Amino acid sequence: MEPIQRNNGFNFPRQSAGFFKSFFVLLLCIQFFFSPDLKGEVIDRVLAVVNGEIITESELEAALIPLELQYEQTVKSKRELRQKLKEAKKLTLEQLIENKILLQKAQEEKIQIAKEEKDKLIEDIKRSFATPEKFKEWLKAQQLTERTLKERLIEREVIRKLINKELRPGIQISPEEVKKFYEDNKEKFKDDAQVSLGYILIKGPPEREESEAEILISQVWAKLSEGMDFNLLVKEYSDGPKKFNGGEWGFVNIQTLPPELRELVEKLEVGEISEIIRTPSGFNVLKLTGKKDARQQELSEVEDLIEEQIFRSKLEIKYQPWLDELKEEAYIERK
């Protein structure tokens, strides 16, 4: 499917607003009086018209679903919830109008997305979930189909490419700006200490009785003390998700570890095995397999990242006036 499609086959001149309005009202009347079998059907209400393309109430409701889910979790009173949703409807409708204008502009500029790019957009989202089932659960919660999600991702990417095409060429970033940003924000470009860990997990209730789990982890620790291979014991005994990878977490920021694990790991040297520790997930034995000290990143390592941050700051300044100009040129009717 093409990333952007007009809702009808008519291209109306933007200056002919009077003719355009009359024609659109006539078109709605024709659709109403000559649509087959309207008995019992709910007609989707038109909320706005943007250069001949309509925005309907069902589109607005679909766009509001993530906010509604968020507000239901955070807003306590029904009165406050109604007020927040009322405000959100106004803002979201304006966003839908702006998106429509941007997509129309992208169509004029012949912005295209290759099939490989389209597929990658949805695959990247899928990979952010632990399992395909978790992805499907999230879709259901958001009241989305995979196809609808893909369409929205494509539209977002089209708009991103349009903005880059229209505004990026006018944004210049000098080496001096990059260096100054780095010097002013050095604290942001520090690597915290990292550790690489292997671990053996023996789960307690409900998988097994607490006493059984305690006996099993003691047996494992005794075998480790006798010099048995850590990786082999992981594969034989561990209930952890990494058991077929030697229990390896890989390198992680030590500050992200739970306090009780962090305190334990900080006492270990590379190659050492920890004492048994009880956590909510069960009984654990850790092995420190690697360590990286905290360090200051060099400018050359973060130069691209800094350029992108400066670009985004400059883009924000240029974006709104550019969008306002597009809105002024557009025919917009709010119902």
C-alpha positions as CSV (number, residue, x, y, z in Angstrom):
1,M,0.0,0.0,0.0
2,E,1.2,3.5,-0.7
3,P,2.0,5.4,2.4
4,I,-0.4,8.3,1.7
5,Q,-3.7,8.2,-0.2
6,R,-6.3,10.9,-0.7
7,N,-9.7,10.0,0.5
8,N,-11.2,11.0,-2.8
9,G,-10.1,11.7,-6.3
10,F,-10.6,15.5,-6.3
11,N,-7.9,18.0,-6.1
12,F,-9.4,21.3,-5.0
13,P,-7.6,24.7,-5.4
14,R,-6.9,26.0,-2.0
15,Q,-8.0,29.5,-3.0
16,S,-11.5,28.3,-4.0
17,A,-12.7,27.9,-0.4
18,G,-16.3,28.9,-1.1
19,F,-16.7,26.4,-4.0
20,F,-14.9,23.8,-2.1
21,K,-17.2,24.1,1.0
22,S,-20.4,24.0,-1.1
23,F,-19.2,20.9,-3.1
24,F,-18.2,19.1,0.1
25,V,-21.6,19.7,1.7
26,L,-23.3,18.5,-1.5
27,L,-21.1,15.4,-1.5
28,L,-22.1,14.5,2.0
29,C,-25.7,14.9,1.2
30,I,-25.4,12.6,-1.8
31,Q,-23.6,10.0,0.3
32,F,-26.4,10.3,3.0
33,F,-29.4,10.1,0.8
34,F,-28.2,7.5,-1.7
35,S,-26.2,5.1,0.6
36,P,-27.8,1.7,0.4
37,D,-29.5,0.3,3.6
38,L,-28.8,2.9,6.3
39,K,-31.3,1.3,8.7
40,G,-29.6,0.6,12.0
41,E,-26.2,1.9,10.9
42,V,-24.2,4.5,12.8
43,I,-22.8,7.1,10.4
44,D,-19.3,8.2,11.4
45,R,-19.4,11.9,12.2
46,V,-17.0,14.2,10.3
47,L,-15.0,16.4,12.7
48,A,-12.8,18.3,10.3
49,V,-12.1,18.7,6.6
50,V,-8.5,19.3,5.4
51,N,-8.0,20.1,1.7
52,G,-10.8,17.7,0.8
53,E,-9.9,14.9,3.2
54,I,-12.1,14.2,6.2
55,I,-11.2,13.4,9.8
56,T,-13.9,11.3,11.5
57,E,-14.9,10.8,15.1
58,S,-13.7,7.2,15.0
59,E,-10.3,8.3,13.9
60,L,-10.1,10.7,16.9
61,E,-11.3,8.0,19.3
62,A,-8.7,5.6,18.0
63,A,-6.0,8.2,18.5
64,L,-7.2,8.8,22.0
65,I,-7.0,5.2,23.2
66,P,-3.4,5.4,24.6
67,L,-4.2,8.6,26.5
68,E,-7.5,7.0,27.9
69,L,-5.6,4.0,29.1
70,Q,-3.0,6.2,30.8
71,Y,-5.6,8.5,32.4
72,E,-7.6,5.5,33.7
73,Q,-4.5,4.4,35.6
74,T,-3.4,7.8,36.9
75,V,-6.5,10.0,37.3
76,K,-8.5,9.3,40.5
77,S,-11.9,11.1,40.0
78,K,-14.3,10.6,37.1
79,R,-14.8,14.4,37.0
80,E,-11.1,15.0,36.5
81,L,-11.0,12.1,33.9
82,R,-13.8,13.7,31.9
83,Q,-12.0,17.1,32.0
84,K,-8.7,15.7,30.9
85,L,-10.3,13.7,28.0
86,K,-12.2,16.8,26.9
87,E,-8.9,18.8,26.7
88,A,-7.1,15.8,25.1
89,K,-9.8,15.6,22.4
90,K,-9.1,19.2,21.3
91,L,-5.4,18.8,21.2
92,T,-5.5,15.4,19.5
93,L,-7.9,16.7,16.8
94,E,-5.4,19.5,16.1
95,Q,-2.6,16.9,15.9
96,L,-4.7,14.8,13.4
97,I,-5.3,18.0,11.3
98,E,-1.5,18.8,11.3
99,N,-0.7,15.2,10.4
100,K,-3.1,15.3,7.6
101,I,-1.5,18.5,6.2
102,L,2.0,17.0,6.6
103,L,1.0,13.7,4.8
104,Q,-0.6,15.7,2.0
105,K,2.6,17.8,1.7
106,A,4.6,14.6,1.6
107,Q,2.5,13.3,-1.2
108,E,3.1,16.5,-3.2
109,E,6.8,16.0,-2.6
110,K,6.6,12.4,-3.6
111,I,8.1,11.1,-0.3
112,Q,8.2,7.3,-0.6
113,I,9.0,4.5,1.8
114,A,10.6,1.3,0.3
115,K,9.0,-2.0,1.2
116,E,12.1,-3.1,3.1
117,E,11.8,0.0,5.3
118,K,8.1,-0.6,5.9
119,D,8.8,-4.1,7.0
120,K,11.7,-3.0,9.3
121,L,9.5,-0.5,11.0
122,I,7.1,-3.2,12.3
123,E,9.9,-5.7,13.0
124,D,11.8,-3.2,15.2
125,I,8.6,-2.8,17.3
126,K,8.1,-6.6,17.6
127,R,11.7,-7.1,18.7
128,S,11.2,-4.7,21.6
129,F,8.9,-7.2,23.2
130,A,10.1,-10.3,25.0
131,T,7.9,-12.7,23.1
132,P,5.4,-12.6,20.1
133,E,2.7,-13.2,22.7
134,K,3.6,-10.1,24.6
135,F,3.4,-8.1,21.4
136,K,0.0,-9.4,20.7
137,E,-1.2,-8.6,24.2
138,W,0.1,-5.1,23.8
139,L,-1.8,-4.7,20.4
140,K,-5.0,-5.9,22.1
141,A,-4.6,-3.5,25.0
142,Q,-4.1,-0.6,22.5
143,Q,-7.1,-1.9,20.4
144,L,-4.8,-2.1,17.4
145,T,-4.3,-4.6,14.6
146,E,-0.8,-5.2,13.3
147,R,-1.8,-3.8,10.0
148,T,-3.1,-0.5,11.6
149,L,0.1,-0.2,13.7
150,K,2.2,-0.6,10.5
151,E,0.2,2.0,8.7
152,R,0.7,4.5,11.6
153,L,4.4,3.7,11.7
154,I,4.7,4.3,8.0
155,E,2.9,7.6,8.2
156,R,5.2,8.7,11.1
157,E,8.3,7.8,9.0
158,V,6.9,9.6,5.9
159,I,6.5,12.8,8.1
160,R,10.0,12.4,9.5
161,K,11.4,12.1,6.0
162,L,9.4,15.2,4.8
163,I,10.7,17.3,7.8
164,N,14.3,16.2,7.0
165,K,13.9,17.1,3.4
166,E,12.3,20.5,4.0
167,L,14.2,21.7,7.0
168,R,17.5,19.8,7.4
169,P,19.3,21.6,4.5
170,G,18.8,24.9,6.2
171,I,20.4,23.8,9.5
172,Q,24.1,24.2,9.8
173,I,26.2,22.8,12.7
174,S,29.8,23.9,13.1
175,P,32.6,21.9,14.8
176,E,32.9,24.7,17.4
177,E,29.2,24.2,18.4
178,V,29.8,20.4,18.8
179,K,32.9,21.0,20.9
180,K,31.2,23.6,23.1
181,F,28.2,21.3,23.7
182,Y,30.6,18.5,24.7
183,E,32.5,20.7,27.2
184,D,29.3,22.1,28.7
185,N,27.8,18.7,29.1
186,K,30.7,16.4,30.0
187,E,28.8,14.8,32.8
188,K,26.2,13.4,30.3
189,F,29.0,11.6,28.4
190,K,30.3,9.4,31.1
191,D,30.2,5.6,31.1
192,D,29.2,4.2,34.5
193,A,31.0,1.1,35.7
194,Q,29.8,-2.1,34.1
195,V,30.0,-5.7,35.1
196,S,29.5,-8.9,33.2
197,L,27.8,-11.6,35.3
198,G,26.9,-15.3,35.1
199,Y,24.2,-16.5,37.5
200,I,22.5,-19.6,38.7
201,L,18.9,-19.2,39.8
202,I,17.0,-21.8,41.9
203,K,13.4,-20.8,42.1
204,G,11.4,-21.2,45.4
205,P,7.6,-21.3,45.7
206,P,5.5,-21.9,43.8
207,E,7.9,-23.9,41.6
208,R,9.3,-25.8,44.5
209,E,9.1,-25.8,48.3
210,E,11.4,-23.2,50.0
211,S,13.3,-25.9,51.9
212,E,13.8,-27.9,48.7
213,A,15.1,-24.8,46.9
214,E,17.5,-24.0,49.8
215,I,18.9,-27.6,49.8
216,L,19.4,-27.5,46.0
217,I,21.2,-24.2,45.9
218,S,23.5,-25.4,48.8
219,Q,24.4,-28.5,46.8
220,V,25.2,-26.3,43.7
221,W,27.3,-24.0,45.8
222,A,29.2,-26.9,47.3
223,K,30.0,-28.3,43.8
224,L,31.2,-24.8,42.8
225,S,33.5,-24.7,45.9
226,E,35.0,-28.0,44.8
227,G,35.9,-26.5,41.4
228,M,33.2,-27.8,39.2
229,D,32.6,-25.8,36.0
230,F,30.1,-22.9,36.5
231,N,28.6,-23.1,33.0
232,L,27.9,-26.8,33.3
233,L,26.2,-26.3,36.6
234,V,24.1,-23.5,35.1
235,K,22.9,-25.8,32.3
236,E,22.1,-28.6,34.8
237,Y,20.4,-26.7,37.6
238,S,19.5,-23.1,36.8
239,D,15.9,-22.0,36.4
240,G,17.1,-18.7,34.9
241,P,16.2,-17.7,31.3
242,K,19.9,-17.6,30.3
243,K,20.7,-21.2,31.4
244,F,21.7,-22.3,27.8
245,N,24.0,-19.3,27.5
246,G,26.1,-20.1,30.6
247,G,23.8,-17.9,32.7
248,E,25.5,-14.9,31.1
249,W,23.8,-11.5,31.4
250,G,26.5,-9.8,29.4
251,F,27.7,-6.3,30.5
252,V,25.3,-4.3,32.5
253,N,25.5,-0.9,34.2
254,I,26.2,-1.7,37.8
255,Q,23.9,1.1,39.0
256,T,20.9,-0.7,37.4
257,L,21.4,-3.8,39.6
258,P,19.1,-4.2,42.6
259,P,20.9,-2.8,45.7
260,E,21.4,-6.2,47.4
261,L,23.0,-7.6,44.2
262,R,25.1,-4.5,43.6
263,E,26.6,-4.6,47.1
264,L,27.4,-8.3,46.6
265,V,29.0,-7.8,43.1
266,E,31.2,-4.8,44.2
267,K,33.0,-7.2,46.6
268,L,33.9,-9.7,43.8
269,E,37.0,-9.9,41.7
270,V,36.7,-11.1,38.1
271,G,36.4,-14.9,38.1
272,E,35.1,-15.1,41.7
273,I,31.8,-16.6,42.8
274,S,29.5,-15.0,45.3
275,E,27.8,-16.4,48.3
276,I,24.2,-17.5,48.1
277,I,21.7,-14.7,48.0
278,R,17.9,-14.8,48.3
279,T,16.0,-12.4,46.0
280,P,12.2,-12.3,45.2
281,S,12.9,-14.6,42.2
282,G,14.7,-17.3,44.2
283,F,18.1,-18.3,45.4
284,N,21.1,-17.0,43.4
285,V,24.8,-17.6,43.0
286,L,26.7,-15.0,40.9
287,K,30.0,-15.2,39.0
288,L,31.7,-12.0,38.0
289,T,33.0,-12.6,34.5
290,G,34.1,-9.1,33.5
291,K,34.4,-5.6,34.7
292,K,34.7,-2.1,33.1
293,D,35.6,0.9,35.2
294,A,33.7,4.2,34.8
295,R,35.2,6.4,32.2
296,Q,34.8,9.8,30.4
297,Q,33.8,9.3,26.7
298,E,35.9,11.1,24.2
299,L,34.5,13.7,21.9
300,S,35.1,11.6,18.9
301,E,32.9,8.8,20.4
302,V,29.9,11.0,20.9
303,E,30.3,13.5,18.1
304,D,27.4,12.1,16.0
305,L,25.1,12.0,19.0
306,I,25.9,15.6,19.9
307,E,25.3,16.8,16.3
308,E,21.9,15.0,16.3
309,Q,21.0,16.7,19.6
310,I,22.0,20.2,18.3
311,F,20.1,19.5,15.1
312,R,16.9,18.6,17.0
313,S,17.1,21.8,19.0
314,K,17.5,23.9,15.9
315,L,14.8,21.9,14.1
316,E,12.3,22.7,16.9
317,I,12.9,26.4,16.3
318,K,12.2,26.1,12.6
319,Y,9.5,23.5,12.7
320,Q,6.5,25.5,14.1
321,P,6.7,28.5,11.8
322,W,7.0,26.1,8.8
323,L,4.0,24.1,10.0
324,D,2.0,27.3,10.7
325,E,2.7,28.4,7.1
326,L,1.4,25.1,5.8
327,K,-1.8,25.4,7.9
328,E,-2.4,28.9,6.6
329,E,-2.2,27.7,3.0
330,A,-4.6,24.8,3.7
331,Y,-8.3,24.7,3.6
332,I,-9.4,23.6,7.1
333,E,-12.9,23.3,8.3
334,R,-13.7,22.2,11.9
335,K,-17.2,20.9,12.3
